Amino acid sequence: MQVDAATRVCGLFGYPVGHSFSPAMHNAALRALGIN
């Protein structure tokens, strides 16, 4: 997907987050739902 005017931004707060699978899981779910 391309970043454009319809792109939504989600953030992850926490420390440390480098080991978190959350971004990968959320990106996969949003991609599967067709949410940009």
PyMOL Python script that loads the backbone (N, CA, C, O; Angstrom):
from pymol import cmd

cmd.read_pdbstr("""\
ATOM      1  N   MET A   1       0.838  -1.183   0.000  1.00  0.00           N
ATOM      2  CA  MET A   1       0.000   0.000   0.000  1.00  0.00           C
ATOM      3  C   MET A   1       0.880   1.243   0.000  1.00  0.00           C
ATOM      4  O   MET A   1       2.003   1.230   0.505  1.00  0.00           O
ATOM      5  N   GLN A   2       0.359   2.291  -0.563  1.00  0.00           N
ATOM      6  CA  GLN A   2       1.082   3.552  -0.647  1.00  0.00           C
ATOM      7  C   GLN A   2       0.595   4.521   0.427  1.00  0.00           C
ATOM      8  O   GLN A   2      -0.580   4.510   0.792  1.00  0.00           O
ATOM      9  N   VAL A   3       1.486   5.342   0.922  1.00  0.00           N
ATOM     10  CA  VAL A   3       1.114   6.398   1.856  1.00  0.00           C
ATOM     11  C   VAL A   3       0.534   7.538   1.035  1.00  0.00           C
ATOM     12  O   VAL A   3       1.182   8.055   0.126  1.00  0.00           O
ATOM     13  N   ASP A   4      -0.706   7.928   1.369  1.00  0.00           N
ATOM     14  CA  ASP A   4      -1.361   9.027   0.668  1.00  0.00           C
ATOM     15  C   ASP A   4      -2.278   9.762   1.636  1.00  0.00           C
ATOM     16  O   ASP A   4      -2.200   9.542   2.845  1.00  0.00           O
ATOM     17  N   ALA A   5      -3.135  10.622   1.131  1.00  0.00           N
ATOM     18  CA  ALA A   5      -4.011  11.428   1.987  1.00  0.00           C
ATOM     19  C   ALA A   5      -4.993  10.575   2.786  1.00  0.00           C
ATOM     20  O   ALA A   5      -5.487  11.017   3.823  1.00  0.00           O
ATOM     21  N   ALA A   6      -5.284   9.363   2.321  1.00  0.00           N
ATOM     22  CA  ALA A   6      -6.223   8.479   3.017  1.00  0.00           C
ATOM     23  C   ALA A   6      -5.537   7.586   4.048  1.00  0.00           C
ATOM     24  O   ALA A   6      -6.208   6.836   4.757  1.00  0.00           O
ATOM     25  N   THR A   7      -4.216   7.657   4.141  1.00  0.00           N
ATOM     26  CA  THR A   7      -3.464   6.810   5.060  1.00  0.00           C
ATOM     27  C   THR A   7      -3.735   7.214   6.500  1.00  0.00           C
ATOM     28  O   THR A   7      -3.733   8.396   6.844  1.00  0.00           O
ATOM     29  N   ARG A   8      -3.970   6.206   7.338  1.00  0.00           N
ATOM     30  CA  ARG A   8      -4.162   6.435   8.772  1.00  0.00           C
ATOM     31  C   ARG A   8      -2.871   6.051   9.490  1.00  0.00           C
ATOM     32  O   ARG A   8      -2.140   5.169   9.041  1.00  0.00           O
ATOM     33  N   VAL A   9      -2.604   6.708  10.588  1.00  0.00           N
ATOM     34  CA  VAL A   9      -1.381   6.456  11.345  1.00  0.00           C
ATOM     35  C   VAL A   9      -1.745   5.867  12.699  1.00  0.00           C
ATOM     36  O   VAL A   9      -2.614   6.386  13.399  1.00  0.00           O
ATOM     37  N   CYS A  10      -1.075   4.778  13.062  1.00  0.00           N
ATOM     38  CA  CYS A  10      -1.247   4.152  14.373  1.00  0.00           C
ATOM     39  C   CYS A  10       0.102   4.169  15.066  1.00  0.00           C
ATOM     40  O   CYS A  10       1.143   4.052  14.418  1.00  0.00           O
ATOM     41  N   GLY A  11       0.084   4.314  16.369  1.00  0.00           N
ATOM     42  CA  GLY A  11       1.329   4.350  17.120  1.00  0.00           C
ATOM     43  C   GLY A  11       1.393   3.248  18.161  1.00  0.00           C
ATOM     44  O   GLY A  11       0.371   2.695  18.568  1.00  0.00           O
ATOM     45  N   LEU A  12       2.600   2.941  18.580  1.00  0.00           N
ATOM     46  CA  LEU A  12       2.836   1.952  19.617  1.00  0.00           C
ATOM     47  C   LEU A  12       3.643   2.620  20.718  1.00  0.00           C
ATOM     48  O   LEU A  12       4.736   3.133  20.479  1.00  0.00           O
ATOM     49  N   PHE A  13       3.098   2.608  21.914  1.00  0.00           N
ATOM     50  CA  PHE A  13       3.786   3.202  23.051  1.00  0.00           C
ATOM     51  C   PHE A  13       4.243   2.098  23.985  1.00  0.00           C
ATOM     52  O   PHE A  13       3.507   1.141  24.228  1.00  0.00           O
ATOM     53  N   GLY A  14       5.425   2.223  24.498  1.00  0.00           N
ATOM     54  CA  GLY A  14       5.942   1.258  25.449  1.00  0.00           C
ATOM     55  C   GLY A  14       7.457   1.297  25.473  1.00  0.00           C
ATOM     56  O   GLY A  14       8.090   1.972  24.661  1.00  0.00           O
ATOM     57  N   TYR A  15       8.026   0.567  26.410  1.00  0.00           N
ATOM     58  CA  TYR A  15       9.476   0.495  26.494  1.00  0.00           C
ATOM     59  C   TYR A  15       9.863  -0.845  27.096  1.00  0.00           C
ATOM     60  O   TYR A  15       9.363  -1.192  28.166  1.00  0.00           O
ATOM     61  N   PRO A  16      10.690  -1.572  26.484  1.00  0.00           N
ATOM     62  CA  PRO A  16      11.201  -1.430  25.122  1.00  0.00           C
ATOM     63  C   PRO A  16      10.205  -2.037  24.136  1.00  0.00           C
ATOM     64  O   PRO A  16       9.477  -2.964  24.490  1.00  0.00           O
ATOM     65  N   VAL A  17      10.165  -1.545  22.945  1.00  0.00           N
ATOM     66  CA  VAL A  17       9.250  -2.068  21.927  1.00  0.00           C
ATOM     67  C   VAL A  17       9.996  -2.777  20.798  1.00  0.00           C
ATOM     68  O   VAL A  17       9.369  -3.315  19.886  1.00  0.00           O
ATOM     69  N   GLY A  18      11.303  -2.783  20.853  1.00  0.00           N
ATOM     70  CA  GLY A  18      12.096  -3.404  19.798  1.00  0.00           C
ATOM     71  C   GLY A  18      11.824  -4.890  19.625  1.00  0.00           C
ATOM     72  O   GLY A  18      11.995  -5.419  18.527  1.00  0.00           O
ATOM     73  N   HIS A  19      11.406  -5.569  20.677  1.00  0.00           N
ATOM     74  CA  HIS A  19      11.155  -7.004  20.620  1.00  0.00           C
ATOM     75  C   HIS A  19       9.687  -7.335  20.370  1.00  0.00           C
ATOM     76  O   HIS A  19       9.327  -8.510  20.281  1.00  0.00           O
ATOM     77  N   SER A  20       8.837  -6.322  20.256  1.00  0.00           N
ATOM     78  CA  SER A  20       7.397  -6.530  20.130  1.00  0.00           C
ATOM     79  C   SER A  20       7.007  -6.994  18.728  1.00  0.00           C
ATOM     80  O   SER A  20       7.511  -6.479  17.730  1.00  0.00           O
ATOM     81  N   PHE A  21       6.102  -7.974  18.665  1.00  0.00           N
ATOM     82  CA  PHE A  21       5.546  -8.421  17.385  1.00  0.00           C
ATOM     83  C   PHE A  21       4.302  -7.622  17.016  1.00  0.00           C
ATOM     84  O   PHE A  21       3.732  -7.825  15.944  1.00  0.00           O
ATOM     85  N   SER A  22       3.878  -6.717  17.892  1.00  0.00           N
ATOM     86  CA  SER A  22       2.652  -5.957  17.682  1.00  0.00           C
ATOM     87  C   SER A  22       2.611  -5.213  16.345  1.00  0.00           C
ATOM     88  O   SER A  22       1.603  -5.313  15.646  1.00  0.00           O
ATOM     89  N   PRO A  23       3.651  -4.474  15.952  1.00  0.00           N
ATOM     90  CA  PRO A  23       3.582  -3.771  14.665  1.00  0.00           C
ATOM     91  C   PRO A  23       3.375  -4.721  13.484  1.00  0.00           C
ATOM     92  O   PRO A  23       2.589  -4.429  12.583  1.00  0.00           O
ATOM     93  N   ALA A  24       4.070  -5.843  13.485  1.00  0.00           N
ATOM     94  CA  ALA A  24       3.924  -6.807  12.389  1.00  0.00           C
ATOM     95  C   ALA A  24       2.520  -7.398  12.366  1.00  0.00           C
ATOM     96  O   ALA A  24       1.931  -7.564  11.298  1.00  0.00           O
ATOM     97  N   MET A  25       1.980  -7.717  13.548  1.00  0.00           N
ATOM     98  CA  MET A  25       0.629  -8.286  13.615  1.00  0.00           C
ATOM     99  C   MET A  25      -0.413  -7.276  13.169  1.00  0.00           C
ATOM    100  O   MET A  25      -1.323  -7.615  12.413  1.00  0.00           O
ATOM    101  N   HIS A  26      -0.286  -6.036  13.633  1.00  0.00           N
ATOM    102  CA  HIS A  26      -1.256  -5.013  13.253  1.00  0.00           C
ATOM    103  C   HIS A  26      -1.157  -4.676  11.773  1.00  0.00           C
ATOM    104  O   HIS A  26      -2.182  -4.510  11.111  1.00  0.00           O
ATOM    105  N   ASN A  27       0.055  -4.574  11.244  1.00  0.00           N
ATOM    106  CA  ASN A  27       0.218  -4.302   9.814  1.00  0.00           C
ATOM    107  C   ASN A  27      -0.417  -5.400   8.975  1.00  0.00           C
ATOM    108  O   ASN A  27      -1.078  -5.108   7.978  1.00  0.00           O
ATOM    109  N   ALA A  28      -0.229  -6.654   9.360  1.00  0.00           N
ATOM    110  CA  ALA A  28      -0.819  -7.771   8.616  1.00  0.00           C
ATOM    111  C   ALA A  28      -2.340  -7.726   8.678  1.00  0.00           C
ATOM    112  O   ALA A  28      -3.010  -7.944   7.668  1.00  0.00           O
ATOM    113  N   ALA A  29      -2.890  -7.444   9.855  1.00  0.00           N
ATOM    114  CA  ALA A  29      -4.345  -7.380  10.002  1.00  0.00           C
ATOM    115  C   ALA A  29      -4.934  -6.229   9.199  1.00  0.00           C
ATOM    116  O   ALA A  29      -5.945  -6.403   8.519  1.00  0.00           O
ATOM    117  N   LEU A  30      -4.315  -5.062   9.269  1.00  0.00           N
ATOM    118  CA  LEU A  30      -4.819  -3.907   8.522  1.00  0.00           C
ATOM    119  C   LEU A  30      -4.714  -4.145   7.021  1.00  0.00           C
ATOM    120  O   LEU A  30      -5.613  -3.767   6.269  1.00  0.00           O
ATOM    121  N   ARG A  31      -3.635  -4.762   6.582  1.00  0.00           N
ATOM    122  CA  ARG A  31      -3.455  -5.077   5.157  1.00  0.00           C
ATOM    123  C   ARG A  31      -4.542  -6.055   4.703  1.00  0.00           C
ATOM    124  O   ARG A  31      -5.115  -5.885   3.627  1.00  0.00           O
ATOM    125  N   ALA A  32      -4.830  -7.085   5.523  1.00  0.00           N
ATOM    126  CA  ALA A  32      -5.849  -8.076   5.180  1.00  0.00           C
ATOM    127  C   ALA A  32      -7.237  -7.448   5.091  1.00  0.00           C
ATOM    128  O   ALA A  32      -8.078  -7.887   4.306  1.00  0.00           O
ATOM    129  N   LEU A  33      -7.470  -6.414   5.906  1.00  0.00           N
ATOM    130  CA  LEU A  33      -8.762  -5.723   5.899  1.00  0.00           C
ATOM    131  C   LEU A  33      -8.833  -4.636   4.834  1.00  0.00           C
ATOM    132  O   LEU A  33      -9.886  -4.034   4.625  1.00  0.00           O
ATOM    133  N   GLY A  34      -7.716  -4.388   4.164  1.00  0.00           N
ATOM    134  CA  GLY A  34      -7.689  -3.363   3.123  1.00  0.00           C
ATOM    135  C   GLY A  34      -7.647  -1.953   3.663  1.00  0.00           C
ATOM    136  O   GLY A  34      -7.995  -1.002   2.964  1.00  0.00           O
ATOM    137  N   ILE A  35      -7.217  -1.812   4.923  1.00  0.00           N
ATOM    138  CA  ILE A  35      -7.119  -0.490   5.541  1.00  0.00           C
ATOM    139  C   ILE A  35      -5.734   0.067   5.269  1.00  0.00           C
ATOM    140  O   ILE A  35      -4.729  -0.586   5.549  1.00  0.00           O
ATOM    141  N   ASN A  36      -5.681   1.276   4.724  1.00  0.00           N
ATOM    142  CA  ASN A  36      -4.403   1.918   4.414  1.00  0.00           C
ATOM    143  C   ASN A  36      -4.059   2.857   5.546  1.00  0.00           C
ATOM    144  O   ASN A  36      -3.018   3.515   5.507  1.00  0.00           O
TER     145      ASN A  36
END
""", "prot")
cmd.dss("prot")
cmd.show_as("cartoon", "prot")
cmd.util.cbc("prot")
cmd.orient("prot")
